[in-house]
């Protein structure tokens, strides 16, 4: 374990000098203008942003400590679910491929449509897979911290999560804000962090709350409605972008062209990606919820469907039934 930690920090320190390479070719690309064609060498490479590498290594180290050292020290579990562990490390690799390397350069410098692919992967693929990869016993101690528990209860309610993710989606796609985020790298990092965090909150009622004992979970009917309604804001935003007759994300209008896409064609392609394919992942989530509903059935009235909570409710009812009611006092 010590060797793994030392290797991880060593790699992080080795990559720090590459900070100067971040977006090093942006000005050269934009100086060539939109009338030129971008070559593969303009985007088909990796430059290893230190903030990304350090962030991914930090998450990986914490997870590895959780399923090894901390699991044994705090007797969290006797078994480690190998499938979830493999899935977690896959999500870290997916995150790296999504926000660094060729897709990163296409998104940040050349194509609006590639940027939409990047955002959709973070919100609709990476976030739910991250939650699935977390063993329940690894999450449970976190929610013994009162502040985290209160935050989870309030922020991850379906209506709150729905408002947060869609408000951020609309806000960051306001043309002036969107173009500004591409010009200011720190603002762009903030944009991605907000997309990732609100996406985790969005998927939590579906994939997280049911697996942490004691946390309330929405009913299956509410979750189905939640997922199906959630397809509408992204479709509406994608449609509004696709039908525009002018380029509103002007940052990309100054970049060399890729794959023969004009600035307007690129913008419409990005809007179509939000309008059509994005909803597929929410429908997959709805199918998962419906399958769980079929398999477990509808909880009887007054119950939550969470075994731990329902058991406490049953025990409370049994105690009330065994306690004789006080005899009514006669009026003198």
C-alpha positions as CSV (number, residue, x, y, z in Angstrom):
1,X,0.0,0.0,0.0
2,X,2.8,2.4,0.9
3,X,4.5,1.6,-2.5
4,X,1.2,2.5,-4.3
5,X,0.9,5.8,-2.4
6,X,4.6,6.7,-3.1
7,X,4.2,5.8,-6.8
8,X,1.0,7.9,-7.1
9,X,2.5,11.0,-5.5
10,X,5.7,10.5,-7.5
11,X,3.7,10.5,-10.8
12,X,1.8,13.6,-9.7
13,X,5.1,15.5,-9.0
14,X,6.6,14.4,-12.2
15,X,3.6,15.8,-14.2
16,X,3.7,19.2,-12.5
17,X,6.1,20.7,-15.1
18,X,3.6,20.0,-17.8
19,X,1.4,22.9,-16.5
20,X,3.0,25.2,-19.1
21,X,1.8,23.0,-21.9
22,X,-1.9,23.4,-21.1
23,X,-3.6,25.1,-24.1
24,X,-0.2,25.9,-25.5
25,X,-1.5,25.7,-29.1
26,X,-4.7,27.7,-28.7
27,X,-3.4,31.0,-29.9
28,X,-1.6,29.4,-32.8
29,X,-4.8,27.7,-33.9
30,X,-7.0,30.8,-33.7
31,X,-4.4,32.9,-35.6
32,X,-4.8,30.5,-38.6
33,X,-8.5,31.4,-38.8
34,X,-11.7,29.5,-39.7
35,X,-10.8,29.2,-43.4
36,X,-8.1,26.6,-42.7
37,X,-8.5,22.9,-41.9
38,X,-7.2,21.5,-38.6
39,X,-4.8,18.7,-38.9
40,X,-4.8,15.7,-36.6
41,X,-1.6,17.0,-35.0
42,X,-3.6,20.0,-33.8
43,X,-5.7,17.9,-31.4
44,X,-4.7,14.3,-31.5
45,X,-2.3,14.4,-28.5
46,X,-2.1,14.5,-24.7
47,X,-0.6,17.2,-22.6
48,X,-1.3,15.9,-19.1
49,X,-2.9,18.8,-17.1
50,X,-1.5,18.5,-13.6
51,X,-4.8,19.6,-11.9
52,X,-6.6,16.7,-13.7
53,X,-3.9,14.1,-12.9
54,X,-3.7,15.2,-9.2
55,X,-7.5,15.2,-8.9
56,X,-7.9,11.7,-10.3
57,X,-5.0,10.3,-8.3
58,X,-6.5,11.8,-5.1
59,X,-9.8,10.1,-5.7
60,X,-8.1,6.9,-6.6
61,X,-5.9,6.9,-3.5
62,X,-8.8,7.7,-1.2
63,X,-10.9,4.9,-2.7
64,X,-8.0,2.4,-2.5
65,X,-7.4,3.4,1.2
66,X,-11.2,2.9,1.8
67,X,-11.4,-0.6,0.5
68,X,-8.1,-1.7,2.1
69,X,-6.6,0.0,5.1
70,X,-9.7,1.8,6.4
71,X,-12.0,-1.2,5.7
72,X,-9.9,-3.4,7.9
73,X,-9.2,-0.8,10.6
74,X,-12.8,0.3,11.1
75,X,-14.2,-3.2,10.3
76,X,-16.5,-1.8,7.6
77,X,-16.9,-5.1,5.7
78,X,-15.4,-8.6,5.3
79,X,-15.6,-8.6,1.6
80,X,-14.6,-6.3,-1.2
81,X,-16.9,-6.4,-4.3
82,X,-14.5,-6.9,-7.1
83,X,-16.9,-5.8,-9.8
84,X,-17.5,-2.4,-8.1
85,X,-13.7,-2.0,-7.6
86,X,-13.0,-2.7,-11.2
87,X,-15.8,-0.3,-12.2
88,X,-14.4,2.5,-10.0
89,X,-10.9,2.3,-11.6
90,X,-12.6,2.2,-15.0
91,X,-14.5,5.5,-14.1
92,X,-11.2,7.1,-13.3
93,X,-9.7,6.1,-16.7
94,X,-12.9,7.3,-18.4
95,X,-12.7,10.6,-16.6
96,X,-9.1,11.0,-17.7
97,X,-10.0,10.3,-21.4
98,X,-13.0,12.6,-21.2
99,X,-11.3,15.8,-19.7
100,X,-7.8,15.4,-21.1
101,X,-6.2,14.4,-24.3
102,X,-7.8,14.5,-27.8
103,X,-11.4,15.0,-26.7
104,X,-10.3,17.8,-24.4
105,X,-8.5,19.6,-27.3
106,X,-11.4,19.2,-29.7
107,X,-13.8,20.5,-27.0
108,X,-11.7,23.4,-25.8
109,X,-10.3,24.6,-29.0
110,X,-12.1,23.4,-32.1
111,X,-15.6,21.9,-31.9
112,X,-18.8,22.8,-30.0
113,X,-20.2,19.3,-30.8
114,X,-17.1,17.6,-29.2
115,X,-17.7,19.8,-26.1
116,X,-21.3,18.5,-25.9
117,X,-20.0,14.9,-26.1
118,X,-17.6,15.7,-23.2
119,X,-20.4,17.2,-21.0
120,X,-22.8,14.4,-21.8
121,X,-20.2,11.8,-20.8
122,X,-19.5,13.5,-17.5
123,X,-23.2,14.0,-16.7
124,X,-24.9,10.9,-18.0
125,X,-22.2,8.1,-18.1
126,X,-19.4,8.9,-15.7
127,X,-21.6,10.2,-12.8
128,X,-23.9,7.2,-12.5
129,X,-21.1,4.7,-13.0
130,X,-19.2,6.4,-10.1
131,X,-22.1,5.9,-7.8
132,X,-22.6,2.3,-8.8
133,X,-18.9,1.6,-8.1
134,X,-19.2,2.7,-4.5
135,X,-19.9,-0.2,-2.0
136,X,-22.6,0.8,0.4
137,X,-20.4,0.1,3.4
138,X,-17.9,2.6,2.0
139,X,-20.5,5.3,1.8
140,X,-22.3,4.7,5.1
141,X,-19.6,6.2,7.4
142,X,-19.7,9.4,5.4
143,X,-23.3,9.9,6.3
144,X,-22.7,9.5,10.0
145,X,-21.2,13.0,9.7
146,X,-24.2,15.2,10.5
147,X,-23.4,17.9,8.1
148,X,-23.0,15.5,5.2
149,X,-26.2,13.7,6.1
150,X,-28.2,16.9,6.3
151,X,-26.8,18.1,2.9
152,X,-27.6,14.7,1.3
153,X,-31.1,14.8,2.6
154,X,-31.8,18.3,1.4
155,X,-29.8,18.6,-1.8
156,X,-30.4,15.1,-3.2
157,X,-34.2,15.2,-3.1
158,X,-35.6,14.7,-6.6
159,X,-37.1,18.1,-7.0
160,X,-34.0,19.9,-5.6
161,X,-31.6,17.8,-7.7
162,X,-33.7,18.4,-10.8
163,X,-33.7,22.2,-10.3
164,X,-29.9,22.3,-9.6
165,X,-28.7,20.3,-12.6
166,X,-31.0,22.0,-15.1
167,X,-30.4,25.5,-13.7
168,X,-26.7,24.9,-14.1
169,X,-27.2,23.4,-17.6
170,X,-29.1,26.5,-18.8
171,X,-26.8,29.0,-17.1
172,X,-23.6,27.6,-18.5
173,X,-25.1,27.5,-22.0
174,X,-25.9,31.2,-22.1
175,X,-23.7,32.3,-25.0
176,X,-21.8,35.0,-23.2
177,X,-21.1,32.7,-20.2
178,X,-20.2,29.8,-22.4
179,X,-17.7,31.8,-24.5
180,X,-16.2,33.3,-21.4
181,X,-15.6,29.9,-19.8
182,X,-13.7,28.9,-22.9
183,X,-11.5,32.0,-22.7
184,X,-10.8,31.7,-19.0
185,X,-9.4,28.3,-18.1
186,X,-10.1,28.6,-14.4
187,X,-13.8,29.3,-15.1
188,X,-13.9,26.3,-17.4
189,X,-12.6,24.1,-14.6
190,X,-15.3,25.4,-12.4
191,X,-17.9,24.7,-15.1
192,X,-16.8,21.0,-15.3
193,X,-16.7,20.7,-11.5
194,X,-20.3,22.0,-11.2
195,X,-21.5,19.7,-14.0
196,X,-19.9,16.7,-12.3
197,X,-21.2,17.5,-8.8
198,X,-24.7,18.4,-9.9
199,X,-24.8,15.2,-12.0
200,X,-23.8,13.1,-9.0
201,X,-26.6,14.8,-7.0
202,X,-29.0,14.1,-9.8
203,X,-28.3,10.4,-9.9
204,X,-28.1,10.0,-6.2
205,X,-31.9,9.5,-5.6
206,X,-31.8,6.7,-8.3
207,X,-28.6,4.9,-7.5
208,X,-27.3,6.1,-4.1
209,X,-30.0,6.6,-1.5
210,X,-31.3,3.0,-1.7
211,X,-27.9,1.6,-0.9
212,X,-27.1,3.6,2.3
213,X,-29.1,2.2,5.3
214,X,-31.3,4.8,7.0
215,X,-31.5,7.3,4.2
216,X,-34.9,7.9,2.8
217,X,-35.6,6.9,-0.8
218,X,-38.2,8.2,-3.2
219,X,-40.8,5.7,-4.3
220,X,-40.3,3.9,-7.7
221,X,-43.2,5.9,-9.2
222,X,-41.6,9.2,-8.2
223,X,-38.2,8.1,-9.6
224,X,-39.7,7.1,-12.9
225,X,-41.5,10.5,-13.2
226,X,-38.2,12.2,-12.1
227,X,-36.2,10.6,-14.9
228,X,-38.7,10.9,-17.6
229,X,-39.4,14.6,-16.9
230,X,-35.6,15.2,-16.8
231,X,-35.4,14.4,-20.5
232,X,-37.3,17.5,-21.3
233,X,-35.0,20.4,-20.3
234,X,-32.0,19.0,-22.2
235,X,-34.2,18.3,-25.2
236,X,-35.5,21.8,-25.2
237,X,-32.1,23.3,-24.8
238,X,-30.7,21.1,-27.6
239,X,-33.6,22.0,-29.9
240,X,-33.2,25.7,-29.3
241,X,-29.5,25.5,-30.2
242,X,-30.1,23.3,-33.3
243,X,-32.7,25.6,-34.9
244,X,-30.6,28.8,-34.6
245,X,-29.7,30.4,-37.9
246,X,-26.6,32.2,-36.5
247,X,-23.6,31.1,-34.6
248,X,-24.1,31.9,-31.0
249,X,-21.0,30.2,-29.6
250,X,-18.7,32.5,-31.4
251,X,-15.5,31.1,-29.8
252,X,-15.6,28.2,-32.2
253,X,-16.2,30.4,-35.3
254,X,-12.6,31.6,-35.2
255,X,-11.1,28.1,-35.1
256,X,-9.8,26.0,-38.0
257,X,-12.4,23.5,-39.3
258,X,-12.5,19.8,-38.4
259,X,-14.1,17.0,-40.5
260,X,-15.7,19.6,-42.9
261,X,-18.0,21.0,-40.2
262,X,-18.8,24.7,-40.6
263,X,-19.3,26.7,-37.4
264,X,-23.1,26.6,-37.8
265,X,-23.1,22.9,-38.7
266,X,-20.9,22.2,-35.7
267,X,-23.3,24.1,-33.5
268,X,-26.3,22.3,-34.9
269,X,-24.6,18.9,-34.4
270,X,-24.0,19.7,-30.8
271,X,-27.6,20.8,-30.3
272,X,-28.8,17.5,-31.9
273,X,-26.6,15.5,-29.5
274,X,-28.3,17.1,-26.6
275,X,-31.8,16.8,-28.2
276,X,-31.8,13.2,-29.2
277,X,-29.0,10.8,-27.9
278,X,-28.8,12.4,-24.4
279,X,-32.3,11.2,-23.5
280,X,-31.3,7.6,-24.2
281,X,-29.3,7.4,-20.9
282,X,-32.2,8.8,-18.9
283,X,-34.5,6.2,-20.5
284,X,-32.0,3.5,-19.5
285,X,-32.2,4.8,-15.9
286,X,-36.0,4.7,-16.1
287,X,-35.8,1.1,-17.3
288,X,-33.5,0.2,-14.4
289,X,-36.0,1.8,-11.9
290,X,-39.0,0.0,-13.6
291,X,-37.1,-3.3,-13.4
292,X,-36.4,-2.8,-9.7
293,X,-40.1,-1.9,-9.2
294,X,-41.2,-5.1,-10.9
295,X,-38.8,-7.3,-8.9
296,X,-39.4,-5.8,-5.4
297,X,-43.1,-4.7,-5.7
298,X,-44.7,-1.7,-4.3
299,X,-44.3,-1.2,-0.5
300,X,-47.5,-1.4,1.4
301,X,-49.0,1.9,2.5
302,X,-47.0,3.7,5.1
303,X,-43.8,2.0,4.2
304,X,-40.7,3.2,2.4
305,X,-39.4,0.0,0.7
306,X,-36.1,0.3,2.6
307,X,-35.7,-2.8,4.8
308,X,-33.9,-1.1,7.7
309,X,-36.5,1.8,8.0
310,X,-39.5,-0.5,7.5
311,X,-38.3,-2.9,10.2
312,X,-38.0,0.0,12.7
313,X,-41.6,1.1,11.7
314,X,-42.9,-2.5,12.2
315,X,-41.2,-2.7,15.6
316,X,-42.7,0.6,16.7
317,X,-46.2,-0.6,15.6
318,X,-45.7,-3.8,17.5
319,X,-44.7,-2.0,20.7
320,X,-47.8,0.3,20.4
321,X,-50.0,-2.7,20.0
322,X,-48.6,-4.4,23.1
323,X,-49.0,-1.2,25.2
324,X,-52.5,-1.2,26.8
325,X,-54.3,2.1,26.1
326,X,-55.1,4.2,29.1
327,X,-58.7,3.7,30.4
328,X,-60.9,6.8,30.0
329,X,-61.4,8.6,33.2
330,X,-65.0,8.9,34.4
331,X,-66.2,12.3,34.8
332,X,-67.1,13.1,38.4
